Structure formats: structure tokens, C-alpha cells
Amino acid sequence: MANKSMYTEHVVEVPHEEIPEEMLKRLIEEFVTREGTDYGEVEFSLEEKVARVIELLDRGHAKIMFEARTNSLNIVDNSP
């Protein structure tokens, strides 16, 4: 099992304001269209889902993390 401190040293938060707009939009679209993403009984358009994630990022309820080991970005819950 990997040491937690070794793992966290390779994961860095990336402020969403620092990501170019088109790249951020593609990242969020990929996130909201992942198989298994559940939005409940109400269907939302892709644009509505993207807007919701941007709102969560703006409020600090979600954040974008970069993982050096996999060279990937991911959106994670940061709800209080």
C-alpha cells in the first residue's frame, strides 16, 4: 500500500481561473458525461451540467486536482 504522504505530494490543486476557458469547458464536459454520473430523476442538458459545475467551482464546493503520477486533471467534491 502506498504511503498517503507520497500520494498527496503528487496531487496539486489547480485554480480553475488559471485554466484556459476552452480547456476548462472540455474538462467539465468530460467529467459530466462520464458513465455512471447520476443527476437524479431530472434530465439536464450538457450546457446546464457544465454551468452547474462552474458554479460549484466558483463557490469553492468543487476543485480541480492535477495528479502527477497519471498526468491527469480531475474535478473533486469540496463541499463543506
TORPA-4810 file (N, C-alpha, C, O; in nm, 3 decimals):
<nodes>
NODE_1_0.084_-0.118_0.000_0.000_0.000_0.000_0.088_0.124_0.000_0.187_0.130_0.073_M
NODE_2_0.054_0.222_-0.081_0.133_0.344_-0.093_0.115_0.431_0.030_0.007_0.438_0.089_A
NODE_3_0.223_0.497_0.067_0.220_0.593_0.176_0.135_0.712_0.135_0.155_0.766_0.026_N
NODE_4_0.040_0.753_0.220_-0.050_0.863_0.186_0.027_0.991_0.156_-0.010_1.065_0.064_K
NODE_5_0.132_1.020_0.233_0.207_1.143_0.209_0.276_1.139_0.075_0.292_1.243_0.010_S
NODE_6_0.319_1.020_0.029_0.379_1.009_-0.103_0.275_1.042_-0.209_0.306_1.109_-0.308_M
NODE_7_0.154_0.997_-0.189_0.046_1.022_-0.286_0.010_1.169_-0.289_0.001_1.227_-0.397_Y
NODE_8_-0.010_1.230_-0.174_-0.054_1.369_-0.171_0.052_1.464_-0.222_0.019_1.574_-0.267_T
NODE_9_0.179_1.427_-0.217_0.285_1.512_-0.270_0.273_1.525_-0.421_0.326_1.621_-0.479_E
NODE_10_0.206_1.432_-0.485_0.196_1.431_-0.630_0.059_1.478_-0.679_0.029_1.467_-0.798_H
NODE_11_-0.022_1.530_-0.590_-0.154_1.582_-0.626_-0.158_1.729_-0.587_-0.133_1.766_-0.472_V
NODE_12_-0.191_1.813_-0.685_-0.189_1.958_-0.664_-0.321_2.018_-0.711_-0.372_1.982_-0.817_V
NODE_13_-0.374_2.110_-0.631_-0.495_2.181_-0.674_-0.458_2.283_-0.781_-0.357_2.353_-0.770_E
NODE_14_-0.542_2.290_-0.885_-0.523_2.386_-0.993_-0.643_2.482_-0.990_-0.756_2.439_-1.013_V
NODE_15_-0.620_2.609_-0.962_-0.733_2.704_-0.964_-0.799_2.707_-1.102_-0.732_2.724_-1.203_P
NODE_16_-0.931_2.690_-1.104_-0.999_2.683_-1.233_-0.987_2.811_-1.313_-0.999_2.810_-1.435_H
NODE_17_-0.964_2.923_-1.244_-0.947_3.050_-1.314_-0.819_3.054_-1.397_-0.806_3.136_-1.488_E
NODE_18_-0.725_2.966_-1.365_-0.597_2.964_-1.436_-0.599_2.871_-1.558_-0.502_2.865_-1.634_E
NODE_19_-0.709_2.800_-1.578_-0.720_2.709_-1.692_-0.788_2.784_-1.806_-0.892_2.846_-1.786_I
NODE_20_-0.729_2.779_-1.926_-0.794_2.846_-2.039_-0.940_2.802_-2.055_-0.972_2.685_-2.035_P
NODE_21_-1.026_2.896_-2.089_-1.172_2.873_-2.092_-1.212_2.750_-2.172_-1.292_2.669_-2.125_E
NODE_22_-1.159_2.734_-2.292_-1.197_2.620_-2.376_-1.150_2.487_-2.315_-1.222_2.387_-2.320_E
NODE_23_-1.031_2.486_-2.257_-0.981_2.365_-2.192_-1.067_2.330_-2.070_-1.098_2.213_-2.047_M
NODE_24_-1.105_2.432_-1.992_-1.190_2.410_-1.875_-1.325_2.353_-1.918_-1.376_2.260_-1.856_L
NODE_25_-1.382_2.408_-2.023_-1.511_2.359_-2.073_-1.500_2.212_-2.114_-1.588_2.132_-2.082_K
NODE_26_-1.393_2.175_-2.186_-1.375_2.035_-2.227_-1.356_1.943_-2.107_-1.409_1.832_-2.105_R
NODE_27_-1.281_1.989_-2.008_-1.260_1.910_-1.886_-1.393_1.886_-1.816_-1.423_1.773_-1.775_L
NODE_28_-1.474_1.990_-1.802_-1.603_1.976_-1.734_-1.697_1.888_-1.816_-1.768_1.805_-1.759_I
NODE_29_-1.699_1.905_-1.947_-1.784_1.820_-2.032_-1.746_1.673_-2.018_-1.833_1.586_-2.009_E
NODE_30_-1.617_1.645_-2.015_-1.573_1.505_-1.997_-1.619_1.454_-1.861_-1.663_1.340_-1.849_E
NODE_31_-1.608_1.537_-1.759_-1.647_1.500_-1.624_-1.797_1.469_-1.615_-1.835_1.367_-1.559_F
NODE_32_-1.881_1.556_-1.670_-2.026_1.539_-1.655_-2.083_1.431_-1.746_-2.197_1.387_-1.727_V
NODE_33_-2.007_1.387_-1.845_-2.057_1.282_-1.934_-2.000_1.144_-1.903_-2.024_1.049_-1.976_T
NODE_34_-1.924_1.133_-1.795_-1.870_1.003_-1.757_-1.983_0.905_-1.728_-2.086_0.942_-1.671_R
NODE_35_-1.962_0.783_-1.768_-2.061_0.679_-1.740_-2.074_0.663_-1.589_-1.974_0.660_-1.517_E
NODE_36_-2.196_0.653_-1.543_-2.220_0.636_-1.400_-2.249_0.765_-1.328_-2.284_0.762_-1.209_G
NODE_37_-2.237_0.878_-1.395_-2.272_1.005_-1.333_-2.423_1.012_-1.320_-2.495_0.997_-1.419_T
NODE_38_-2.471_1.034_-1.198_-2.615_1.032_-1.172_-2.662_1.170_-1.129_-2.610_1.228_-1.034_D
NODE_39_-2.760_1.223_-1.200_-2.816_1.354_-1.168_-2.958_1.342_-1.115_-3.031_1.441_-1.110_Y
NODE_40_-2.998_1.223_-1.076_-3.131_1.204_-1.021_-3.233_1.183_-1.131_-3.200_1.140_-1.241_G
NODE_41_-3.356_1.213_-1.099_-3.466_1.185_-1.192_-3.483_1.291_-1.299_-3.548_1.266_-1.400_E
NODE_42_-3.426_1.408_-1.278_-3.441_1.518_-1.374_-3.325_1.514_-1.472_-3.209_1.501_-1.433_V
NODE_43_-3.357_1.527_-1.600_-3.253_1.532_-1.702_-3.211_1.676_-1.724_-3.294_1.766_-1.731_E
NODE_44_-3.080_1.698_-1.734_-3.025_1.829_-1.762_-2.948_1.825_-1.892_-2.891_1.722_-1.927_F
NODE_45_-2.946_1.936_-1.964_-2.868_1.944_-2.087_-2.720_1.950_-2.050_-2.684_1.980_-1.936_S
NODE_46_-2.635_1.923_-2.148_-2.491_1.931_-2.126_-2.454_2.072_-2.079_-2.372_2.088_-1.988_L
NODE_47_-2.513_2.173_-2.140_-2.483_2.312_-2.103_-2.522_2.340_-1.958_-2.449_2.410_-1.887_E
NODE_48_-2.636_2.286_-1.914_-2.680_2.304_-1.775_-2.585_2.235_-1.678_-2.553_2.289_-1.572_E
NODE_49_-2.540_2.115_-1.715_-2.446_2.042_-1.629_-2.314_2.117_-1.618_-2.258_2.128_-1.509_K
NODE_50_-2.263_2.168_-1.731_-2.138_2.243_-1.731_-2.153_2.368_-1.644_-2.065_2.399_-1.564_V
NODE_51_-2.263_2.440_-1.661_-2.287_2.562_-1.582_-2.291_2.530_-1.433_-2.240_2.607_-1.352_A
NODE_52_-2.352_2.419_-1.397_-2.361_2.379_-1.256_-2.223_2.352_-1.198_-2.194_2.393_-1.085_R
NODE_53_-2.138_2.284_-1.273_-2.003_2.254_-1.224_-1.923_2.384_-1.211_-1.848_2.401_-1.114_V
NODE_54_-1.937_2.474_-1.306_-1.867_2.604_-1.297_-1.913_2.678_-1.171_-1.832_2.739_-1.101_I
NODE_55_-2.042_2.673_-1.145_-2.095_2.736_-1.023_-2.034_2.674_-0.898_-1.996_2.745_-0.805_E
NODE_56_-2.024_2.541_-0.896_-1.963_2.472_-0.781_-1.816_2.512_-0.765_-1.769_2.533_-0.653_L
NODE_57_-1.744_2.523_-0.877_-1.604_2.567_-0.872_-1.594_2.710_-0.820_-1.510_2.739_-0.735_L
NODE_58_-1.679_2.798_-0.870_-1.678_2.938_-0.827_-1.706_2.952_-0.677_-1.648_3.037_-0.611_D
NODE_59_-1.794_2.868_-0.626_-1.831_2.875_-0.483_-1.732_2.801_-0.393_-1.741_2.810_-0.270_R
NODE_60_-1.639_2.728_-0.453_-1.544_2.651_-0.374_-1.598_2.516_-0.328_-1.537_2.452_-0.243_G
NODE_61_-1.711_2.472_-0.384_-1.771_2.345_-0.347_-1.715_2.229_-0.431_-1.747_2.113_-0.405_H
NODE_62_-1.633_2.262_-0.529_-1.561_2.163_-0.610_-1.426_2.224_-0.642_-1.409_2.346_-0.640_A
NODE_63_-1.330_2.139_-0.671_-1.199_2.188_-0.708_-1.138_2.096_-0.813_-1.180_1.981_-0.831_K
NODE_64_-1.039_2.148_-0.882_-0.971_2.072_-0.986_-0.835_2.031_-0.932_-0.759_2.113_-0.881_I
NODE_65_-0.807_1.903_-0.945_-0.681_1.849_-0.895_-0.600_1.791_-1.011_-0.655_1.727_-1.101_M
NODE_66_-0.468_1.814_-1.006_-0.377_1.756_-1.103_-0.300_1.647_-1.033_-0.240_1.670_-0.927_F
NODE_67_-0.300_1.527_-1.091_-0.225_1.414_-1.036_-0.105_1.387_-1.126_-0.120_1.346_-1.241_E
NODE_68_0.014_1.411_-1.071_0.138_1.398_-1.149_0.161_1.254_-1.193_0.210_1.230_-1.304_A
NODE_69_0.127_1.159_-1.107_0.153_1.018_-1.139_0.083_0.974_-1.268_0.139_0.899_-1.347_R
NODE_70_-0.040_1.023_-1.288_-0.117_0.985_-1.407_-0.124_1.099_-1.509_-0.181_1.083_-1.616_T
NODE_71_-0.064_1.213_-1.473_-0.066_1.331_-1.560_-0.209_1.366_-1.601_-0.237_1.390_-1.718_N
NODE_72_-0.298_1.370_-1.501_-0.439_1.393_-1.532_-0.500_1.497_-1.438_-0.454_1.519_-1.326_S
NODE_73_-0.605_1.560_-1.489_-0.685_1.654_-1.411_-0.816_1.587_-1.374_-0.870_1.507_-1.451_L
NODE_74_-0.867_1.619_-1.257_-0.995_1.565_-1.216_-1.069_1.668_-1.132_-1.006_1.751_-1.066_N
NODE_75_-1.198_1.663_-1.136_-1.282_1.752_-1.056_-1.329_1.672_-0.935_-1.380_1.561_-0.949_I
NODE_76_-1.311_1.729_-0.817_-1.348_1.658_-0.694_-1.440_1.745_-0.610_-1.437_1.867_-0.618_V
NODE_77_-1.520_1.680_-0.528_-1.611_1.747_-0.436_-1.531_1.815_-0.326_-1.438_1.756_-0.270_D
NODE_78_-1.565_1.936_-0.295_-1.500_2.012_-0.189_-1.607_2.078_-0.101_-1.586_2.185_-0.045_N
NODE_79_-1.722_2.011_-0.092_-1.835_2.066_-0.015_-1.799_2.076_0.132_-1.728_1.992_0.186_S
NODE_80_-1.849_2.181_0.195_-1.822_2.198_0.340_-1.894_2.094_0.422_-1.883_2.093_0.545_P
</nodes>
